[in-house]
Amino acid sequence: MLLWLVFLPVIGGFIGWLCHVCLQRGVVSVNVQIRWSKLPIIVAFITICITLLMTIILWIDAVNVLNQGENWIKEINLDWIPLLGIHFHLVLDGLSMVVITATLFIVLLTIIYSSKESLNNLGLFYLCLLFMTSAIMMLFVITDLFLMFFFWEAVAIPIYFLISLWGRRDSSSQLRFNGASKFLIYTQLSSLLMLISIVSLALINWNLTGHWTFDYQVLTKTPISSNTEFLLMLGFLAAFIVRIPFVPFHGWFIEAHMESSTTGSMMISGLLLNTAAFGLLRFVIPLFPNASVMIMPIMLVLALLTIVYAALVAFNQTDIKKLIAYIHIALMGFVTAIIYSGSVVAYQGVVIQMIAINLAIVGMFIISGLLGECYSTRNITQFIGLKERVPYLSSFTLYFILAVLGIPGTANFVGNYMMLLGSYSTFSFYTILLVIGLLLLSISFIVRMQPIFYGAVDKGTAPKYLLSKKDLLLLSSTLIVLIFIGLYPQVVLDMSYSVVNQTQQYITTERVGE
């Protein structure tokens, strides 16, 4: 069932693409082509619904397995390249279960919203979207480092096409590096460093044991010197901080959002950034616990600089998508800093916050798309009289702004509270600085967004824009999930506890050893 879970989206993507190709090449009559022109989105929607249903069934099984004291819910281990010890080794645990469920929910929202946009070549679009979904889900369950690198690179392919083929650029953008090109260059350079670290680690293990393996659970037990461990960790860290993204490696992220459609922005923010944060928890800390402790002060300083820089730059933004992108950068910098705290409570807060941030940001991008439709611009200064101009949208906008800022009753509040509570015992001084950075971020976000609710509206020239049932469904469902996790986070905490507790043991052991 685990294989079907991770491969069903890409299979559905290929089926939808083939259906679109058949319709376009005149295999069927013109009337049938018109009637079934939306077939790719129907196939994509059904595919994700089935995959999400499988996830719910696995979630029920996971509760029983974890109650019995087991850490792995499902496992698949097949030989792929035996000569090099490369295995197709998939492991579904509690942490994977949580992030996969959140991923599929965001993809479902994205598919529903994409039906509002005028997209050409629907078959290829949904193939890219579902291919990206499968690749990201593979990253959440893979344990072989070679395959991890393979799917890490595979994720970049559909994102490049989502930005370049279905993005929105001005005529001069063809003469310079656009967001898609920057993303590809940043990813390729940083991923090359990670590949060098992976091969080097496997070589060290081969010299000591005489056999090849890329299984990270075996490689975590490989004895290496402190200097070598630190250098190998830098290779992994380079790939992850580019996708988080940290300042000054955030240029691709801003341009990607500026050029992407709303659907593309939802995929980038909702899915891509979680892979980097997950990689820190899954691979960096278990593989390099001593080096993680050594680099902790540097990472905390970089995270703090990222938060403050993004908050200050957000003050001057007039493009709503650019503003949301900077807010997201700051929040991910905060999450990254807490990952180095080595606290189980903080780690569980990180898991909740990974879900909450992405849902809140996805909600904000949906709102940005609706505002763009209503006002025919993304300029925040033009968004005036929102309450009178678009009924209900002002209430949703206010809620998601407050959710991003972490008010009580939302999942963001629970995540922030647990992260700060857990990290304070480890580095109280840095925690206080992080709180100050978050306050600065909150002020900048409120200052930029508050004016849109006020202002006189010329009723003669500005007719009301009514939200469709689809818009209300998207915003309401996201809101309900955030409130549910905010009021009952135990369902996520119980599922992820065994994994985050095991991760915490790696970094705590090194601190005790010192």
N, C-alpha and C positions, 0 to 999 in steps of 0.2 A: 504493500500500500504506500510505502514511503517513496518508491520509484514513481508511482502514478502521481503522487502529490507534487513532486518537483518537476516532472516532465509533462504533465497534462496541460499547463498553460501554453508551452511552446507548440505542442501538438495541435491544440485548438487554434493557435496563431497560424500555423501552416494550412490547416483546413480552411480557415477564413480567407487566407491569401489565395489558395487554389480556387475557391468559389468565386472570388473577385476576378481572377484571371480568366476563368471560363466565361463569366458574364461579359467581360470586356472584349473578348476575342470572338464574340458572336456565335458561341456554341449553342446558345439558346436564342429565342426570338426577342425582338425589341421590347415587346410588352412584358415579357418575363424579366428582362434586364431592368426595366423601370421598377417593376414590382419588387424585385429582390435586390435592389441596389444597396440596401442597408444590411444585407446578409452578413458581411464581416463583423459588424458591431453586435449583431444578434449572436453569432457564434462566440465572439469574445465574451459577451455577457454571460451566456450559458456556461462557458468553460470555467470562468472564475467562480460562478455560483456553485458549480459542482465541486471545484477545488476547495472552496470555503466550507462546503458541507462535509467533505472528507476531513478537513481540519477540525471541525467540531466533533466528529466521531473520534478522531485521534486524541482530542483534548480530553474526552471522557475516559478513554483508555489510559491516558497519561496520569489522570488523577488516581486511578487504581494502582498503576505501576509505582508511582512516587510514594504512595502510602505504604507500599511494601518495602520501602527503603532502597529501591533501585534508582540509578541516575539516568539510565538510557531507556527511552520509551520504545524506539525502533532502531535497528541497526542492519546495514547492508555492507558486506565486505567482499568485493570481487577483485580478482587479479585483472590488471589492465596492461601494465608493462612489467612482467615479473623480473626481467633482467635488471631493471633499475629499482625494483622494489616499490613500484608505483601501484597503488590499489585504489579501486573505486570504492572508497570507504565513507559511507554516510552514517551519521549518528544523529538521531532526533532526541534532544533532551528538553528540559523545561524551558530554558532560555530560548532555544530555537523555536519551540512551540509558540511562545509569546510573540516573538518578532515576526514569525511567518503569518500568524493570524492577523496582526496589525497590517502587514504588507498587503495581504489579499484584500482586506477591507478598504485600504486606500486605493488599490487598483480598481476595485469595484466602483468607488466614487469617481475615479478618473474616467472610466469607461462611460458611465452615465453622463458625466459633464461633457465628454468629447462629442456626444450626439448633438450638442448645441453649436459646435464650431463647424465652419465650412472647410472640410479637409479633402484634399485630392488624394487619389490612390489609397482608398480606405483599406484595401487588403494588406498592403505593405505597412501602413501605419499601425494596424492592430497586430501584425506579425512582430514589428519592432517592440511594441508595448508588452506583448505577452512573452516574447523572447527575453526581454529585460526582467520580467517577473520571475521566470524560471531560473535565470542565471543568478539573480539575487537570492532566491530561495536555496539554491545550491550552495552559495557562500555561507548560509546559516547552518547547514548540516554537514558540510564537508570536513574531514579531518586530515586528509592528505594534502600536504603543503603544495605539491606540484599542481594538483587539481584546483586547489584554492587560487593559485596564481592564474591558472587557465580561465577560471570563471570570473576572477577579478578583472581580467582583460576583456572577457566576453561582454561584461556589462557596458563597457565603453562604446561598443559598436552601435547598439540601438540608440544610445543617448546622442551620439554624433549625428545620426540620421534624423532623430526627433528634432534636433536644433536646426540642422542645416536644410532639411527638406520641408519641414513644416513650421519653421520659425518665421519671425517677422523682422526683416532688416531693411534699412534704407538703401538707396541705389549705390551709395559710396562704400557700403560695407564689403562689397566684393573686392575692393582694392586693398583691403587691409585684413589682418587676422581677425576673424569673427569669433564668437563665443565657442562654436563647435571646434574650430581649429585650436584655440587656446586650451580647451578641455583635453583634446587629444594629445597635444604636446606635453602639457603638465602631467597627464596620466602616464604617458609612455616613458618619460624621463624618470619619474618617481618609481614606477613599477619595475623598471630595469634595475634599480638599486635593490628593490625587494627580491627580485629574482636572483641577484648575486648573493644576497644573504641566505636565501633558501638553499641554493646549490652548495654554498660554503658550509652551511650547517650539516647538510647531508654528507658532504665529503669528510668533515671532522668525525662524524659518527661512523662512517665507513672505515676510516683509518683506525678507529678504536675497536670496532666490533667485527670488521671484515665482511659486512653485508650492507646492501643499499636499503634505505627506507626513507620515505618522506612523511611518515605518520607523525604528526606533531605530538601525540601522546608518548611515543617512543623517544622522540627527540628532546622532550622536556627533561629526560633523565640523562642526556648526554653531558658529561663533565667537560666544561670549557673554562678557560681563564677569564678573569674579569674584563680585561681589555678586549679580548676577542668577542665576548658576549656583548659588550657595549657597542662595538663596531657593527656586529650583525644586527643588533636591535635598531640601529640608525637606519638601516636599509628598509626594514618594515615600517618604521616610524615615518620615513619620507613619503611612502605611498599613502599612509593613513592620514597624515596631517594635510595633505593636498586635497583630499576628498572631504575632510571635516567641515569646512576648510579653515586653516589658520592664516592669520595675517603674517607675512605678505603674500601667501599663496592663494589668495581669494579672488584674484582678478577674473579667472575663468568663470567662477560661480556667478558673479554679478552680471557679466556679459551674457552668460547662458540664459539667465532669467530675463534679461532685457530683450533678447532675441527670440525666446521661446514663446509658443502659444501658452495659454493658461493651462492646458492639458500637460504640456511639456514641463512647465514649472511645478505642477503637482507631482509629476513622476520624479523629478530631480530632487525636490525637497522632501517628498514623502518617502522615497525609497533609497536613494543613493547615499545620503549622508549617514544613514543608520549602519550601512555596511562598514564604514570606517570606525565608528564607535564600537560596533560589535567586534571588529577585528582587534581592537585594543584589549577588550575583555577576554576574547577567546584565544588569541595567539600571542600578543606581545607580552602580557604579564606572565602567563604560564611558561613561555619559552625563555624569557629573559627577566626573571624576577629581581636579580641583583642589579642589573643595569637599569631596570625601571625605578628602583629606589634611588640609584645614583642620579638619574636624570630628572627626578621629580621636581626639584627646585626650578630647573630651567623650564619645564613644561608648565609649571604654575605661573611663572613670569610671562611666558608666551601667551597662555590662556587669558591672563589678566589684561595684557596689552591688546589682545584681540577683542575682548569685551569692551574696554574703554574706547578703543579706536572705532569699532563699529557703532557704539552708542553716540560718539561725537559726530561721526560722519552722517549718521541717520538724522541729525538735527537739520541738515541742509538739503535733504532729499525732497524733491517735488514729485518724482515718479513713484507711484504707489508700489509697483513691483520691486523697484530698487530698494525702497524702504523696508519692505518685508524681507528681502534677501539679506540686508545688513542685520536686521533683528535676528534672523535665523543664525547667521554667523556668530553673533554674540552668545546666543543661547547654547550653541554647540561647543563654543569655547568654554563655557561654564561647565557643561557636562564632562568635557575632556579633563578639566582640572580635577573634578571630583573622582574620576576614575583612578587617579593616583593616590587617593586617600587610604586605600587598603582597609576600608570598613565595610562590613556586611550590610549594615543599615544604609550606608551611602550607596553601595552597589545596587541594592534593591530600589533605591530612589532613582538611580541612573536608568534602570530598566523601565520604570514607570515613565520617567521623563522622556526617554527615547520615543515612547509611544505618544505621550501627551504633546510634546513639541511638534512632532510631525503632523498630528491631527489638527492642532491649532493653526499651524502654518498653512496646511492644505486648506483649511477653512478660510483663512485670510486670502489665499490666492483665488479661491472661488468667489469671494466677495470682490476682489480686485477685478476679476473678469466681469462680474455683474455691474460694477460701477463703470467700467469701461464701455459696456453696452449702453448704459443709461446716459452717460455724459459724453460719449464719443471721444474720450481722452483718458489718459492715465495720470494727468497732472492733478495732484491733490488740491492745489489751490482753486481748481475749477469745481471741486465737489462741495457744493454749498446746498443748504436746505435739504439734507438727505431725508429727514423725517417726513417732510411734506412731499418730496419728489418721488420717493420709493417707499411705500408703506412696508413695514416689517423688516426691511433691510437694515434700518438704523439700529434696531434692537439686536439683530444677529451680529452686526458689526461691533457694537459695544460689548457684547458677550465675548466674542473671540478676542477682542483687544484685551479684555480683562483676563481671559483664559491664558493668553500668552504671558501676561504679567504675573499669573499664578495666584488668583484670588481663591479663598476657601470655597469648597464645593466643586472644584475642578480637579482633574487628574494632575494638572500642572502644579497645583498647591501641594498635593501629597508628595510629588516627586521632589519639588524644591525643599520642602520641609525635611524629608528624610535625607537628602543629600547634604544639606547644611548641618543637620544634627549629627550625621555620621562623620563628616569631615572635620567638625570643630574639635573633636578629641584628638585628631591627628595633626592638623596644622591650623590652630585657632586664629593666628594672625592673618594668614592667607584667606581664611574663610571670611573674616571681617572685610578684607579688601574686596573679595568676590561679591559680597553683599552690597558694598558701596557701588561696585561696577554695575550690578543688577539694578540698583536704584537709579543710577544715571541712565541706564537703558530704558527703564520705565518712563522716566521723565521725557526723554527724547521721543519715545513712541507716542505718548499722550499728547505732547505739544504738537506733533505733526498731524495726528489724527483727530484731535478734538474739534478743530474748526469746521470739519465737514458736516457736523450735526447742526450747525447754525447758519444764519444768513437768510436774507429775503429771497424768495423765489418769485419770478414773474410768471404768474399763473397763465397769462395769455400765450407766452412763448415756450413754456416749459411744462408740457403735459405730464401727468403721472405715469410712472413706469411700474407695471404690476409684475411681481414675481410669479413665475409659472409654478405649477405643482412640482415639477422636476427640481427647480431651484429650492423650493421649500423642503423637499424631501432630502436633498443633499445636505443642506445646512442643518436641518433638524436631526438627521441621523448622526452627523458628526458631533453635534452638541450633546445628544443623548449619551453617546459613548464616553465623552469626556466627563460628563456628570456621573455616569455609572461608575467609572473607575475612581473618580474623586470621592464618591460616597462609599464604595466597596472595593478598595484596592487589594483586599486579601486574595481575591481570585488570581491576580497577577503575582503577588508576593509568594503565595504557596507554590505556584508553578515554577518560579525561577529560583527559589531559595537554595536548592541543592547545588546548582551550578555556580551561583555567585559566592556561596560559602566555600566551595572548592577553589575558586579563583582567588578569594581572599587569603586562603591558606598559603598560597605561593609567596605573596608579597609580605605577609606577616612573618613567615619563617625566616625570610632574609633580614627583616628588621631585628628579630630576636637574635639572629646569628651575629649581627653587628654589635 
